[in-house]
């Protein structure tokens, strides 16, 4: 009988072992999302019977892709078991872009060759390392240490507000969610109730920034300040990341503070301290975290437009955040500056940016723009008959939702749970693409191009 079975339908482990590392990363995310969907669909996960498949699938994807967009109230609709599933998915998703490829490869019994080693390390470090296991170990230790410190600080604040068990879970949940830039909260209004609490605000902000900087920046800064080792100069990547991250945070905070200063629905009725704190917090969290201490739906259109830009940029390469990445924005800015200056080479901080890096940044940017345009149009079509979203003004909210999903930011003007099933599926796809898409593009174009034996003749065209 076995001989009668076609060879094409006989699935062997070896076929999985032949998968490229990029495919393994995508497959690992997909498997975790499916498992999370099954767990969240169980009656034990919900306080109201059970979640529908599309809602469980959406929530699982949002958690694994550390986005934070929700169609069910995490605080009210999910049980403690369901919230624990979300917490686990966030932790796996936050570390997934850095470790899933390695872990999944080892689980399949596949030896990691030099080529795959360089590809996986490219998501964490700008140059190959000899001991990749040590690299992964360092990432895990740093992550757990930072999250435990954040948990301890939040616990000291919330232990005086909530019962002990609730305070412990809330502190742990928000510490992991903040460091992984997920934006999920066990409070229905996110952190609005704590908009004047300096301890909570600064702890969450520090966790978000640390998670969004990336492991390479952590290692560079640690080696730079340590006295027991020869002091090394910060890498170009670290300089770019720290500089542009600081600029985006400061400019974002000032823009929000100035524009929303007299808006009674956001900052207008707050004290001076709360206004400044809320503006800084929202600037930090907008890039990829998704928490909020003021109503996003009440913000002016100009602020929402600027927030769309921040969400599109996102965090740093090799971090827990999404977006096209800060370094991509920096390189694009350097290219633009060089072109208008009439220079051929592109440089920053007295270092020349390689052609491969410039090409990769342009490809990621163009691909992200095309994906965004496609899904915004698709959302406009899918929601055209939605009674809750039937005006031209709602196109802006759909665009904001799409950018938030693609940048894995998790902010919303309040329309997520109003979307149709088709709309929710489209947003789910965007969250997945936003989490693994830039990585996939970077790895795909990072491979050496096979040069042909001939080259076509050049011919100029008009541009601009």
C-alpha positions as CSV (number, residue, x, y, z in Angstrom):
1,X,0.0,0.0,0.0
2,X,2.8,2.4,0.8
3,X,4.2,2.1,-2.7
4,X,0.8,3.2,-4.0
5,X,1.1,6.6,-2.2
6,X,2.3,9.3,-4.5
7,X,5.7,10.6,-3.5
8,X,4.5,14.2,-3.7
9,X,2.2,13.9,-0.7
10,X,4.8,12.2,1.5
11,X,6.0,15.0,3.8
12,X,9.4,14.5,5.2
13,X,11.3,16.4,7.9
14,X,14.0,16.9,5.4
15,X,11.8,19.1,3.3
16,X,11.5,21.5,6.3
17,X,15.2,21.3,6.8
18,X,15.7,22.6,3.3
19,X,13.7,25.8,4.1
20,X,15.6,29.0,4.0
21,X,16.1,30.8,7.3
22,X,13.8,33.6,6.2
23,X,11.1,31.1,5.5
24,X,11.7,29.5,8.9
25,X,11.2,32.9,10.6
26,X,7.9,33.5,8.8
27,X,6.8,29.9,9.5
28,X,7.6,30.2,13.2
29,X,5.5,33.4,13.5
30,X,2.6,31.7,11.7
31,X,2.7,28.6,13.9
32,X,2.7,30.7,17.1
33,X,-0.2,32.8,15.8
34,X,-2.2,29.7,15.0
35,X,-1.5,28.2,18.5
36,X,-2.5,31.5,20.1
37,X,-5.7,31.6,18.1
38,X,-6.6,28.1,19.3
39,X,-5.9,29.0,22.9
40,X,-7.8,32.3,22.7
41,X,-10.8,30.5,21.1
42,X,-11.2,28.3,24.2
43,X,-14.1,29.2,26.6
44,X,-11.5,29.5,29.4
45,X,-9.9,32.5,27.7
46,X,-13.0,34.6,27.6
47,X,-15.3,36.1,30.2
48,X,-18.2,36.0,27.7
49,X,-18.4,32.4,26.4
50,X,-15.7,32.3,23.7
51,X,-14.2,34.6,21.1
52,X,-15.1,34.1,17.4
53,X,-12.4,32.8,15.2
54,X,-11.7,36.1,13.5
55,X,-11.5,37.9,16.8
56,X,-9.2,35.3,18.3
57,X,-7.1,35.3,15.1
58,X,-6.9,39.1,15.1
59,X,-5.9,39.2,18.8
60,X,-3.3,36.5,18.5
61,X,-1.7,38.2,15.5
62,X,-1.7,41.5,17.2
63,X,0.0,40.0,20.3
64,X,2.6,38.0,18.4
65,X,3.3,40.9,16.1
66,X,3.5,43.2,19.2
67,X,1.1,45.6,17.6
68,X,-1.6,46.3,20.3
69,X,-4.6,46.8,18.1
70,X,-7.6,45.1,19.8
71,X,-11.2,44.2,18.8
72,X,-12.0,42.9,22.3
73,X,-11.4,44.6,25.6
74,X,-8.3,42.8,27.1
75,X,-9.3,43.9,30.6
76,X,-13.0,43.0,30.5
77,X,-13.6,40.4,27.8
78,X,-10.6,38.2,28.5
79,X,-10.1,36.0,31.6
80,X,-6.9,35.9,33.5
81,X,-6.0,32.8,31.4
82,X,-6.7,34.7,28.2
83,X,-4.6,37.6,29.4
84,X,-1.8,35.2,30.3
85,X,-1.9,33.8,26.8
86,X,-1.6,37.4,25.5
87,X,1.4,37.9,27.8
88,X,3.1,34.8,26.5
89,X,2.4,35.7,22.9
90,X,3.8,39.2,23.4
91,X,7.0,37.8,24.9
92,X,7.5,35.3,22.1
93,X,6.6,37.8,19.5
94,X,8.9,40.5,20.9
95,X,11.9,38.1,20.9
96,X,10.7,36.3,17.8
97,X,12.3,38.5,15.2
98,X,15.6,38.0,16.9
99,X,15.5,34.4,18.0
100,X,12.8,32.4,16.2
101,X,14.9,31.6,13.2
102,X,17.7,30.2,15.3
103,X,15.5,28.3,17.8
104,X,13.2,26.8,15.1
105,X,16.2,25.8,13.0
106,X,17.8,24.0,16.0
107,X,14.5,22.3,16.9
108,X,14.3,20.8,13.4
109,X,17.8,19.4,13.9
110,X,19.2,21.5,11.1
111,X,22.8,22.6,11.2
112,X,23.2,26.4,10.7
113,X,25.6,27.0,7.9
114,X,27.7,30.1,7.4
115,X,25.2,31.7,5.0
116,X,22.2,31.2,7.3
117,X,24.3,32.3,10.3
118,X,25.1,35.6,8.6
119,X,21.4,36.1,7.6
120,X,20.1,35.5,11.2
121,X,22.8,37.6,12.7
122,X,22.0,40.4,10.3
123,X,18.7,40.9,12.2
124,X,20.8,41.6,15.4
125,X,24.2,42.8,14.4
126,X,25.8,44.6,11.5
127,X,28.6,42.1,11.2
128,X,29.0,38.4,11.7
129,X,29.9,37.0,15.1
130,X,31.7,33.8,15.9
131,X,29.4,32.6,18.7
132,X,25.7,33.0,17.7
133,X,24.5,31.1,20.7
134,X,26.3,33.6,23.0
135,X,24.6,36.3,21.1
136,X,21.1,34.8,21.6
137,X,22.0,34.1,25.3
138,X,22.9,37.8,25.8
139,X,19.7,39.0,24.2
140,X,17.6,36.7,26.5
141,X,19.5,37.8,29.6
142,X,19.2,41.5,28.8
143,X,15.5,41.2,28.0
144,X,14.6,39.3,31.2
145,X,16.7,41.6,33.3
146,X,15.2,44.8,31.9
147,X,11.7,43.4,32.2
148,X,12.2,42.4,35.8
149,X,13.5,45.8,36.8
150,X,10.5,47.4,35.1
151,X,8.2,44.9,36.9
152,X,9.7,45.8,40.3
153,X,9.3,49.5,39.8
154,X,5.7,49.3,38.6
155,X,4.9,46.9,41.4
156,X,6.1,49.4,44.1
157,X,3.6,51.9,42.6
158,X,0.6,49.6,42.0
159,X,0.9,47.5,45.2
160,X,-0.7,50.5,47.0
161,X,-3.6,50.7,44.5
162,X,-4.6,47.1,43.6
163,X,-4.8,43.8,45.6
164,X,-1.4,42.0,45.7
165,X,-2.2,39.4,43.1
166,X,-3.7,41.9,40.7
167,X,-0.8,44.4,41.3
168,X,1.8,41.6,40.5
169,X,0.1,40.6,37.3
170,X,-0.5,44.1,36.1
171,X,3.1,45.1,36.7
172,X,4.4,42.0,34.9
173,X,2.0,42.4,32.0
174,X,2.8,46.1,31.4
175,X,6.6,45.6,31.9
176,X,6.7,42.9,29.2
177,X,4.2,44.7,26.9
178,X,6.2,48.0,27.2
179,X,9.6,46.5,26.5
180,X,8.3,44.4,23.6
181,X,6.6,47.6,22.3
182,X,3.3,45.7,22.2
183,X,0.9,48.3,23.7
184,X,-1.5,45.8,25.3
185,X,-2.9,46.8,28.6
186,X,-4.9,45.2,31.4
187,X,-6.8,48.5,31.8
188,X,-9.7,49.3,29.4
189,X,-8.5,52.9,29.0
190,X,-4.8,51.9,28.6
191,X,-2.8,54.2,30.9
192,X,-5.2,57.2,30.8
193,X,-5.8,56.9,34.6
194,X,-2.0,57.3,35.2
195,X,-1.4,60.3,33.0
196,X,-0.1,62.3,35.9
197,X,1.8,59.5,37.6
198,X,5.5,60.3,36.9
199,X,6.7,56.8,38.1
200,X,4.4,54.9,35.8
201,X,5.0,57.2,32.9
202,X,8.8,57.3,33.0
203,X,9.0,53.5,33.7
204,X,6.9,52.7,30.7
205,X,8.7,55.2,28.5
206,X,12.2,53.8,29.5
207,X,11.0,50.3,28.8
208,X,9.7,51.3,25.4
209,X,12.8,53.2,24.5
210,X,15.1,50.3,25.6
211,X,13.0,47.8,23.7
212,X,13.0,50.0,20.6
213,X,16.7,50.7,20.5
214,X,17.8,47.1,19.8
215,X,20.4,44.8,21.1
216,X,23.3,46.2,19.1
217,X,22.8,49.6,20.7
218,X,22.6,48.0,24.2
219,X,25.9,46.2,23.6
220,X,27.6,49.2,22.1
221,X,26.7,51.5,25.0
222,X,27.5,48.9,27.6
223,X,31.0,48.3,26.1
224,X,31.5,52.1,25.8
225,X,30.8,52.8,29.5
226,X,32.4,49.8,31.0
227,X,35.7,50.5,32.8
228,X,37.1,46.9,32.9
229,X,37.4,46.7,29.1
230,X,39.3,48.9,26.6
231,X,36.9,51.7,25.7
232,X,35.6,51.4,22.2
233,X,34.0,54.0,20.0
234,X,30.2,53.7,19.4
235,X,29.4,52.2,16.0
236,X,27.8,54.2,13.3
237,X,24.5,52.3,13.7
238,X,24.4,53.2,17.4
239,X,25.2,56.9,16.7
240,X,22.5,57.1,14.1
241,X,19.9,55.3,16.2
242,X,20.5,57.3,19.4
243,X,20.6,60.6,17.5
244,X,17.5,60.2,15.3
245,X,15.5,58.5,18.1
246,X,16.2,61.5,20.3
247,X,15.2,63.9,17.5
248,X,12.0,62.1,16.8
249,X,11.0,62.0,20.5
250,X,11.8,65.7,21.1
251,X,10.2,67.0,17.9
252,X,7.1,64.7,18.4
253,X,6.6,65.9,22.0
254,X,6.9,69.6,21.1
255,X,4.6,69.2,18.2
256,X,1.9,67.4,20.3
257,X,2.3,69.9,23.2
258,X,2.0,73.0,21.0
259,X,-0.9,71.8,18.7
260,X,-2.9,70.2,21.5
261,X,-2.1,72.7,24.2
262,X,-5.6,74.3,24.3
263,X,-7.6,71.3,23.1
264,X,-10.0,70.6,26.0
265,X,-10.4,66.9,24.9
266,X,-6.7,66.1,25.2
267,X,-4.3,68.5,26.9
268,X,-6.4,71.6,27.4
269,X,-7.8,70.7,30.8
270,X,-4.7,69.2,32.3
271,X,-2.2,70.8,34.7
272,X,1.2,72.0,33.3
273,X,3.0,68.9,34.5
274,X,0.4,66.5,33.0
275,X,0.5,68.4,29.7
276,X,4.2,68.0,29.4
277,X,4.2,64.4,30.7
278,X,1.4,63.4,28.3
279,X,3.1,65.0,25.3
280,X,6.4,63.3,26.0
281,X,4.7,59.9,26.7
282,X,2.6,60.0,23.5
283,X,5.6,60.9,21.4
284,X,7.6,58.0,22.8
285,X,4.8,55.5,22.6
286,X,3.6,56.5,19.1
287,X,6.6,55.0,17.3
288,X,5.6,51.4,18.0
289,X,4.4,50.9,21.5
290,X,0.7,51.8,21.3
291,X,0.0,52.9,24.9
292,X,-1.9,56.1,25.4
293,X,-2.6,58.5,28.3
294,X,-4.8,60.8,26.2
295,X,-7.7,60.0,23.8
296,X,-6.2,59.3,20.3
297,X,-9.6,59.9,18.7
298,X,-9.8,63.4,20.1
299,X,-6.5,64.6,18.7
300,X,-6.4,67.1,15.9
301,X,-5.9,66.0,12.3
302,X,-2.5,67.7,12.2
303,X,-1.2,65.7,15.2
304,X,-2.7,62.5,13.8
305,X,-0.8,63.1,10.5
306,X,2.5,63.6,12.3
307,X,1.8,60.4,14.4
308,X,1.3,58.5,11.2
309,X,4.8,59.6,10.2
310,X,6.2,58.4,13.5
311,X,4.4,55.1,13.3
312,X,5.6,54.5,9.8
313,X,9.2,55.1,10.9
314,X,9.0,52.9,14.0
315,X,11.8,51.7,16.1
316,X,15.4,50.6,15.5
317,X,16.7,47.7,13.5
318,X,17.1,44.5,15.6
319,X,14.7,45.7,18.2
320,X,11.3,44.6,19.4
321,X,9.5,47.4,17.5
322,X,8.3,47.6,13.9
323,X,8.2,50.3,11.1
324,X,10.7,50.9,8.4
325,X,13.2,51.6,11.2
326,X,15.0,54.7,12.3
327,X,18.2,53.8,10.5
328,X,16.3,53.5,7.3
329,X,15.0,57.1,7.7
330,X,18.5,58.3,8.6
331,X,20.0,56.7,5.4
332,X,17.2,58.1,3.3
333,X,17.8,61.6,4.8
334,X,21.6,61.2,4.1
335,X,20.9,60.2,0.4
336,X,18.6,63.2,0.0
337,X,21.2,65.5,1.5
338,X,24.0,64.1,-0.7
339,X,21.9,64.5,-3.9
340,X,20.9,68.1,-3.3
341,X,24.6,68.8,-2.4
342,X,25.7,67.3,-5.7
343,X,27.8,64.6,-4.0
344,X,28.0,61.0,-5.2
345,X,29.0,59.4,-1.9
346,X,26.6,59.2,1.0
347,X,28.1,59.7,4.4
348,X,27.1,60.2,8.1
349,X,29.2,60.9,11.1
350,X,32.3,60.9,8.9
351,X,31.5,57.4,7.6
352,X,30.5,56.4,4.1
353,X,27.3,54.4,3.8
354,X,27.8,51.3,1.5
355,X,25.8,51.1,-1.7
356,X,24.2,47.8,-0.5
357,X,22.9,49.5,2.6
358,X,21.5,52.4,0.6
359,X,19.8,50.0,-1.9
360,X,18.3,48.0,1.0
361,X,16.9,51.1,2.6
362,X,15.3,52.3,-0.6
363,X,13.8,48.9,-1.3
364,X,12.3,48.6,2.2
365,X,10.9,52.1,1.9
366,X,9.4,51.6,-1.5
367,X,8.0,48.2,-0.6
368,X,6.4,49.6,2.5
369,X,4.8,52.4,0.6
370,X,3.3,50.1,-2.0
371,X,2.0,47.7,0.7
372,X,0.4,50.6,2.5
373,X,-1.3,52.0,-0.6
374,X,-2.6,48.6,-1.5
375,X,-4.1,47.9,1.9
376,X,-5.6,51.4,2.3
377,X,-7.4,51.0,-1.0
378,X,-8.5,47.4,0.0
379,X,-9.8,48.7,3.4
380,X,-11.7,51.5,1.6
381,X,-13.4,48.9,-0.6
382,X,-14.1,46.5,2.3
383,X,-15.6,49.2,4.5
384,X,-17.5,51.0,1.8
385,X,-20.8,49.5,2.9
386,X,-20.0,49.8,6.6
387,X,-22.7,51.9,8.2
388,X,-20.3,53.0,10.9
389,X,-17.7,54.1,8.4
390,X,-19.4,55.7,5.5
391,X,-18.1,59.2,5.0
392,X,-15.1,60.7,3.2
393,X,-13.7,61.8,6.6
394,X,-13.5,58.1,7.7
395,X,-10.9,57.5,5.0
396,X,-8.4,59.3,7.2
397,X,-9.2,57.0,10.1
398,X,-8.8,53.9,7.9
399,X,-5.4,55.3,6.7
400,X,-4.4,55.9,10.3
401,X,-5.4,52.3,11.2
402,X,-3.5,50.9,8.3
403,X,-0.3,52.8,9.1
404,X,-0.6,51.7,12.8
405,X,-0.9,48.1,11.7
406,X,2.0,48.2,9.2
407,X,4.2,50.0,11.8
408,X,3.0,47.6,14.5
409,X,2.2,50.7,16.6
410,X,-1.2,49.7,17.9
411,X,-2.8,53.2,18.1
412,X,-6.3,53.7,16.9
413,X,-8.9,56.4,16.6
414,X,-11.4,53.9,17.9
415,X,-12.6,52.2,14.7
416,X,-10.9,48.8,15.1
417,X,-13.8,47.0,16.6
418,X,-16.1,48.6,14.1
419,X,-14.4,47.1,11.1
420,X,-16.1,44.3,9.1
421,X,-14.6,40.8,9.2
422,X,-12.9,41.5,5.9
423,X,-11.5,44.7,7.3
424,X,-10.2,42.9,10.4
425,X,-8.6,40.2,8.2
426,X,-6.9,43.0,6.1
427,X,-5.5,44.6,9.3
428,X,-4.4,41.2,10.5
429,X,-2.4,40.7,7.3
430,X,-0.9,44.2,7.6
431,X,0.2,43.5,11.2
432,X,1.9,40.3,10.0
433,X,3.6,41.9,7.1
434,X,4.7,44.8,9.3
435,X,6.4,42.4,11.7
436,X,8.1,40.1,9.2
437,X,7.9,42.0,6.0
438,X,10.8,44.4,6.4
439,X,12.9,41.6,7.7
440,X,12.0,39.4,4.8
441,X,12.9,42.1,2.3
442,X,16.2,42.9,4.1
443,X,17.2,39.2,4.1
444,X,16.1,38.6,0.6
445,X,18.0,41.5,-1.0
446,X,21.0,40.8,1.3
447,X,21.9,37.8,-0.7
448,X,24.6,38.1,-3.4
449,X,23.2,38.7,-6.9
450,X,24.3,36.2,-9.5
451,X,25.9,38.3,-12.2
452,X,25.3,37.3,-15.8
453,X,27.8,37.0,-18.5
454,X,26.4,40.1,-20.3
455,X,25.0,43.5,-19.5
456,X,22.3,45.4,-21.4
457,X,23.2,48.7,-22.9
458,X,22.4,51.8,-20.9
459,X,19.8,54.4,-22.0
460,X,18.8,57.5,-20.1
461,X,15.2,58.5,-19.2
462,X,13.6,61.7,-17.9
463,X,12.8,61.7,-14.1
464,X,11.5,64.3,-11.7
